[in-house]
Amino acid sequence: CTLLDDMVGRVVAHLERLGVLDNTIIVYTADHGDCLGAHKLIEKGEFMYDEIYRIPLVIAHPDCEAPGTACDEFVYLHEIMLSSLDAAGLDVPADLDGQSFLPAMEGRPFANGREEVYCVFDRHFTVANQRMVRTRTHQFTFNSGDPGELYDLQRDPYQLDNVYGDPAYEDVRQDLMGRMGRYMEELGDPLRGWFGRIKGAY
């Protein structure tokens, strides 16, 4: 972390020397996290835990109205592009997926109405495909080659207790599997046929 802080500091200092810092939006994020020993795992891979998918997104906007503001909305990495186009005053192509979160970048109130977020993972260091849906309270992961995973994020924020087979969570499981099925259908996901065939027994 200290090395990264130093490198970011060098970028900021260079922008200052160029005289463009006050006209530059700085986005600090990552493409994925690292388990670092959590769940007895290292690096990234075939596991959909917060350590991998809940990544930092820190933005410095020169015209931010409220520096230090935090936003708890679900956003996707590809929406950085939409938000950047919006910040530059450019038209956002209608065929791009996602929403601009420019108000959040500027420290203004922002709500995108998103109740869940989805993730797709295909055969990287593994023979299984994975699909995940996460709400504010629960997370369901479909593993094509293994039993499913369901976590109660309020009771179990570190995702250590898989309650997929717990009858007490049957309604939650069915709700999230329904959402996942609709998302896969909308996406044209080639895995949707497999998901549909085994959904009843999964």
Secondary structure as UniProt FT lines:
FT   HELIX           2..18
FT   HELIX           21..23
FT   STRAND          26..29
FT   TURN            36..37
FT   HELIX           38..40
FT   HELIX           50..53
FT   STRAND          57..60
FT   TURN            62..63
FT   TURN            67..68
FT   TURN            77..78
FT   HELIX           79..87
FT   TURN            88..89
FT   TURN            94..95
FT   HELIX           102..105
FT   TURN            106..107
FT   STRAND          117..122
FT   STRAND          129..134
FT   STRAND          138..143
FT   TURN            144..145
FT   STRAND          149..152
FT   TURN            153..155
FT   TURN            157..158
FT   TURN            164..165
FT   HELIX           167..169
FT   HELIX           170..187
FT   TURN            190..191
FT   HELIX           192..198
FT   TURN            199..201
//
